[in-house]
Amino acid sequence: MKLYGIPNCTTVKKARAWLAAHGHDVPFHDFKKQGVDAAWLKTVAGQTGWQALLNTRGTTWRKLADSEKAAAGNEAGALALMLAQPSVIKRPVLERYGTYHLGFSEAEYAALLGA
């Protein structure tokens, strides 16, 4: 199991706290410090759908120019944007047994991890 995201993100903090409280010591990949691998991103997008992986509700997205938003209107453009600006990736991303799960909800994590 591995958790991906940005450490100062509120949702990532909630997920990390929940995992720790339920006895899961999960390695963390910091997009800001460790970057985002293009092959990893393509794999996650292939499982979750690139539209779900692209966070269009966050501050980073709102600050983008209209031309940048328009360029992210297809898979190639969205993946390029996510590589250039990892803050537009929906987070956290939890990998468990090669399957990726986006976002955090206590109910989903409890069901997933049997807590």
N, C-alpha and C positions, 0 to 999 in steps of 0.2 A: 504494500500500500504506500502511496505517496500523495502528498498534497501540494498543489501548485497555486501560486498567487502572488500577492503583494502584501507584505507584513502589516502595513498600516491601514489596510482595507478593513472596515468594520465587519463585513461578512466573513472575511478570512479569519479575523480574530475570534469571532463566535465559533466558527468551525474548529479552529485549533483548540479553543477552550473546551468545547464539547468532547472532542476526541480525547484530550488529556483527562478530562473528568471521568470518562468511561474506560480508562486504562489503555488507550491506544497511543503508543509512542510512534508517531508517523513522521518520516522524513519530510522536510519542507523544501520546495524549490522556489526560490525568490526570483520572479521575473525581472525585477529591477537589477539585482546583483548578478544573477546567473544567466540572464537572457532567455530567449525563446528559440528553440531549435525548429527549423523549417519542417523537417521530417516529422517531428513530434506533433507540431501544429496541424499538419495535413492528416495525420492519423486521428487526432482528436476530432477534427472537423468531419472526417469521414464517418466517425461513429455518432457524433452528436448533431451533425448538420452545421454548416458554417454560419447560418443565420442565427442559430441558438448560441453559438460560441462568440458572436460579435455583440458586445455589450453596447447597445444604442441608448441606454438610459443613464449612463454615467456622465460625470463632469468632463472627462476627456473627450467623449463623443460630442458633447454640446459645444466644446471649444473649437472643434474642427471647422474648417472652411467648408462651405457648401460643395465646392469642387472635390474636396477630400471625401466627404460623405458620399457623393455621387460615384466616385471612383470605387468605393467599397460596395457597390450595388451588385457585384457578382462574386463568385467564389475566389477567383484569382486576385481581384482587387481587395477583397476583405482580408484574405490571408496576408497580402503584402502590407496592409495597414496594421494588422495585428503583430506582424514581425517588427515593423518600424516603431509601433507604439503599443507595447504589451498591456498598457492600462485599459485598452479597449477589449481585452479578452474577458469574457464572463468568468467570474471567480467566486469561490475557489473552484479548482478542478481537482477532483479526487479520483485517483487511479487505484483500482482494486482488481487484481487478477486480470489485468489487461483491458478492463472496461473503464470508461471515463464517465464521471458524473459531474454535472455542472451545478454551481450554486450550493447553497446550504439550507437545509431545513432539518430540524431535530427529528421529525417523524421519518424522513427519508433515510437519514443516517442510522437511526435506530433500526429500521427495517433492513437496511443494507448490512449492518454490522451485528445484528442480533442483540442489540443492547436493550 
